Amino acid sequence: MEDKDKFDRHGYWRSLNELAGQPEFKENLGREFPETVLEGLAGLSRRSFLGLMGASLALAGLAGCRKPVEKIIPYVTPPEEIIPGIANYYATTMPMGTDAYGVIVECHEGRPTKIEGNPRHPATRGAANAWILASILGLYDPDRSPKIIHKGLENNWNDFVAFWRELDKKYSTTGGEGLAILTEPFSSPSLFNALQMFRRRFPRALVKSWSPVNYKNSLSTLENAAPGKLKTVYSLDKAKVILSLDSDFLAAEPDNLAAAADFVKGRKVDSPLDSMNRLYVVESNYSLTGAMADHRLRLSPDHLSGFIRALAGELIRRGVNINLEPASETPSAFSFDETWIRALAEDLSAHKGEGLIRVGGTHSPELGLAVYHLNRALGNIGKTVTYYEARDTFDDNLAPENLLAKGTGDAISTLILLGVNPVYASTGDNEISSALAKIENTIHFGECFDETAEHCTWHIPAAHYLESWGDVWAADGIAGVIQPMIAPLYDGRSTVELWNLLATANDETGYEIVRRTWAGILPAADFENKWRQILHDGLLDNSASKPIEINFADESKIVINDSRATTSGKLNLVVVPDTSVFDGRFANSSWLQELPDPITKLAWDNAALVSIATAKNLNLQNGDMVRIDDSDTAVPIWIQPGISENTVVMNLGYGRTRAGRIGTGVGFNAYKLRHKKEISLEKTGGRHHFANTQEHGAMEGRAIFREANLEKYRRDPKFAEKMVEHPPLKSIFKEHSYDQGYQWGMTIDLNSCIGCGACTIACQSENNIPVVGKEQVINGREMHWIRNDRYFVGESDDPRVVIMPMACQHCENAPCESVCPVSATTHDKEGLNVMTYNRCIGTRYCSNNCPYKVRRFNFFNYTKDMPETVKMAQNPDVTVRFRGVMEKCTFCVQRINRGKQAAKKENRTVRDGEIQTACQQACPTKAISFGNILDPDSNVAQIKKSDRNYALLAELNVKPRNTYLARIRNPQPDLMQFDSDMEKE
């Protein structure tokens, strides 16, 4: 940092435009917002602009002073447990295929408003990811199916029950000949019971499961040597050396919450004497897991099996007995760095039983088997990698086109599709829709009338999990119950209710079905108490499975073939689940659509991601539309540093045609290309405009993100504090002392933050932050109160990534306050920078004077046309802001007040940890600490004493209440040449 020229040349940069010093980037830095923000207002002075805004606000006040007429039916007998204005909290479980997340739901007067992780559940541990947090919006989605549809007309449940009972009589006589079910995978005792009953009743029926993203591909070969279905639990907290092979376990794998928590446990550094784990990542895409790596190797997917062979050979040379056939010599097509392979092999062999290798769950069974044998040879099985029996699990993953191929001609006369959308999410969408038209009875069950429902004779609305009864098994076998928080908003039925009808022809409630299942699990003598305890806790204590061993009868050497070798002149195609909309099931969630991708920073879109070198070779620019091979599929290009060369990466989950008003028409459908392993690109001449947030703020050469390697930290523990030197800071006015009462402050550990975005969605849910849409994001008007800034470090083709959360710093000498002409933003006695919304006149002086650019301005009334059901998701403890006001992080002042009121009632002070901000509570790695900084025993006060603690832009004398802990990396000494010049001395 001492060499300014070196910093500018090799330092932190946000985009290729910034790195190259493009004129448009420099021009945008001179403005608070990009040029398009004032589009249509050219020629207006600030005085005229404010005059127009003031007039529009006055008119809005005249028009908006009348409340809509509402007819309310009061409780005749109010429920004892519900007190108006006081939230109630209930435990339930969110199913996610064969996995499950334990959650706690906050409800106001019987209305769910916020979801948190269940601290008792092993999959969440009190934290939440963006999918969990945004699922509350899915409950109130106005585009969910309100009615049963039969041949395009509204129908009702009783008619469908009568219809099925007639079919039941028909198929009972033939054993189910001609009957087929395609369901999403599940791990549930009630559903498995129904499946078994269905198979006994209809032994000749075809029942298969399918998921467009199957994370158990790599396990399928291992299950042949195990007593049943498997689930893998990775104990990352016990691993000192971790190798990730195309596995984004911190963001996209089903166990991402537990994985993130365990991984960060091994990176907690409280003093220079502490040790850290070391993470190696080999991948073609740039993932969040890659961003946290100490060493990252970008590698095209056709070289991955060669890499495993080369690693196996290096381990064998170190005396490790591996049941793999290594390459006799590295083929010339593979250009692995020998130093990288040797260093990795040395680390793994030196930490037998304390290492861990995991491959992405969507990879081939062949690679999964190879990684199993590597872990086995290194002594990791049973220590850092454990296999459990997947109880009551149905997951055989038969592709829809293969199912329909089995039912050619008149073989399938009735097809039931449960929770799947093959017309959208399979490669043969046209063939599937044509096949559906030939089947006499097609029954679709799902929350929305989607692409598949359009081609079915029956559509049955599915109830949201917050409206349903059900049960699940988690990864390690912990049992959980799904209980409803609210009665179904629409005419939906739960999954267990429909399965029960199919299996028994009985129309029963979900409560009756699930309770009957658990009557067979819990001891009869104490059933009622145990049942109530499960509903209270959200899980069954001590129900985890015992680890199982995998035994191979054939111990011959396993040869890994290069099944993905690309043709000369072709590009590898890699499709990955999206960290926001996943496989497309969350496409109609506006919160997730507007959450920028953590690496590309794209919102409301996906793209064909290519490396700088690949783009240069093909003469491609950002936004160029390209045709894939000779097809009619065209997608836009986004040049992404760190992508492996000769590789195209696309995110799944976009390009929906019947997702709803939010998700329809957003992005491009990568499922249509998924069957292609290698492709060619041809420019069409078209252009596409992206909403990208990566240039909406920049470090401008300042030492904002601070990091060092472990050895440097041990030599100089105060390195972070020394990175910016300034003379003694003095104020020109007398400052408030802030030495009495509660004084609130926050720290964020950059060593723990993984940039997952859970904090952003948690803040949005808690504080009623509006969604602005793609056009306004392009204009730089996104409203998120906390953003995760992504910076690149080093050379442009293969940089490192660092991520820094940024919100209001609650400066004690706040520069925003001194310029506000109406004192709308002021400081309170507890150190909070607070906003009086109805006093703000929209000058935006405060935003101009904020060095952190964390204040958000409501250019429009984004909630004016919000559907009534979506309004039900809003937090009643937080105001809904209108246009023309400034807003920003409040440290969740409503939670602070609630905690203070509870303490006052009990005549005590607030206990440390009693008040948590929304971002803090959701964070899976506990990177955020908050509390009373005047309490010397509080966690936040203790953390602020750390050697790594620093205040951002402290040289401005703004005295922020937020501070950060500098990031520490743990590179392998032999690979230090891979580190950027920034870290060398």
Secondary structure, DSSP 4 states (H G I P E B T S, - for coil): ---HHHHHHHSEESSHHHHHT-HHHHHHHTSSS-GGGGTT-TT--HHHHHHHHHHHHHHHHHHTSSPPP------SS--TT--TT--EEEEEEEEETTEEEEEEEEEETTEEEEEEE-TT-TTTTT---HHHHHHHHHHT-TTS--SEEETTEEE-HHHHHHHHHHHHHHHHTTTTTTEEEEE--EE-HHHHHHHHHHHHH-TTSEEEE--SS-TTGGGHHHHTTSSS-EEEEE-GGG-SEEEEES--TTTTSTTHHHHHHHHHHTT--SSTT----EEEEEESS--HHHHT-SEEEE--GGGHHHHHHHHHHHHHHTT---SB---SS--TT----HHHHHHHHHHHHHTTTSEEEEE-TTS-HHHHHHHHHHHHHTT-BTTTEEEEE-TTEE-----HHHHHHHTTTTT-SEEEEES--HHHHSTTHHHHHHHHHHSSEEEEEESS--TTGGG-SEEEEBPPGGG--EEEE-TTS-EEEE--SS--SSS-B-HHHHHHHHHH-----HHHHHHHHHHTTS-GGGHHHHHHHHHHHSSBTT-PPPB-----S--SPBPPP-TTPPPTT-EEEEEE-BTTTBTTTTTT-HHHHHS--TTT-EES---EEE-HHHHHHTT--TTEEEEETTSS-EEEEEE-TTPPTTEEEEESS---SSS-TTTTT-S--GGGGTT-SEE-EEEEEEE---EE-TTS---TT---S-EEEHHHHHH-TTHHHHTS--PPP--SSPPP---SS--EEEEEETTT----SHHHHHHHHHTTPPP--HHHHHTT----SSEEEEEEES-SSS-EEEEEEE-----TT-TTGGG-TT--EEE-TTS-EEE-GGG-----HHHHH-TT---EE--S-TTTT--HHHHTTS-TTSPPP-TT-EE---S-HHHHHHHHHHHHHTTSPPPTTSS--HHHHH-TT--EEEEETT-TTSHHHHHTTSTTEE-TTGGGT---SEEEEPEEE---GGGGGGS-GGG--
